[in-house]
Structures are given as structure tokens and as C-alpha cells.
Amino acid sequence: MRLVFQQSNTCPHMAHVSLDYLRHVEVLTWSNRSPDLSPIEHVWDQLRHQIRPSANLQVLKGQLQHLWVNLSQERTQ
């Protein structure tokens, strides 16, 4: 089996233990700021701009579920 890892060069991926392990495998570099390669980023961006401070986790979950159901398909494409 051939494994290929992608990494974004963020802090967890640059830790010495990670780098030592990755010396023995093929690694594809991956931009950590590339929404065109990671479509879910468009969705998170849309949610991030609409979410309001929540009193507790249950309220936050309710807000996110409501926003998710009502996501604009045009804006997420």
C-alpha cells in the first residue's frame, strides 16, 4: 500500500516529531490558505460571519444547525 500525506505547514505539522516521521514518507505540500482546493472553507467563512456569541454550547449548536440548513447554495459553490 502506498501512503501519501498532505501537510499545510501549520504548527502541528511542523513539530519535530512530525518532521522526523515524515522524512520516511512521500509528502505533498498543501497551502493552508487555499479555499479553492478546500471547498468547505467557503462554508466555514459564511458561517463565521453569521454566527453570534452564544450563552452555552447547546445554543451554539442550535445556531449552527439553523445556519447550516439555510446556507446559500450560490455562495458556497
C-alpha positions in Angstrom: 0.0 0.0 0.0 1.3 3.5 -0.9 0.5 6.3 1.5 0.8 10.0 0.6 0.5 12.7 3.2 -0.5 16.3 2.6 0.6 19.0 5.0 -0.2 22.7 5.3 3.0 23.7 7.1 0.9 24.7 10.2 2.4 24.4 13.6 1.2 20.8 14.4 2.6 19.7 11.1 6.0 21.3 11.7 6.7 19.8 15.1 10.0 17.9 15.3 8.2 14.6 15.9 6.1 15.1 12.8 9.0 16.1 10.7 11.1 13.1 11.9 8.3 10.7 10.9 7.6 12.5 7.6 11.2 12.0 6.4 10.3 8.4 5.7 7.2 9.0 3.6 6.2 10.9 0.5 4.8 14.3 1.4 2.8 16.7 -0.8 2.8 20.3 0.3 -0.5 21.9 0.7 -1.4 25.5 1.1 -3.1 26.3 4.4 -4.8 29.3 2.7 -6.3 27.7 -0.4 -10.1 27.8 -0.3 -10.3 26.8 -4.0 -8.6 23.5 -3.0 -10.7 23.1 0.1 -14.3 24.0 -0.7 -15.5 23.5 2.9 -13.6 26.7 3.7 -16.2 28.7 1.8 -18.9 27.2 4.1 -16.9 27.9 7.3 -16.3 31.5 6.1 -20.1 32.0 5.5 -21.0 30.5 8.9 -18.2 32.5 10.7 -19.7 35.8 9.5 -23.2 34.9 10.6 -22.7 33.2 14.0 -23.4 35.3 17.1 -22.0 34.9 20.6 -23.8 32.0 22.5 -24.7 31.6 26.1 -23.8 27.9 26.0 -22.9 25.0 23.8 -26.5 24.0 23.2 -27.4 27.5 21.9 -24.3 27.5 19.7 -25.3 24.1 18.2 -28.8 25.3 17.5 -27.4 28.4 15.8 -25.0 26.4 13.6 -27.7 23.9 12.7 -30.1 26.7 11.7 -27.4 28.4 9.6 -26.3 25.1 8.0 -29.9 24.3 6.9 -30.2 27.8 5.4 -26.9 28.1 3.7 -27.0 29.9 0.3 -26.0 27.3 -2.3 -24.8 30.1 -4.7 -22.4 31.4 -2.1 -20.9 28.0 -1.2 -20.1 27.0 -4.8 
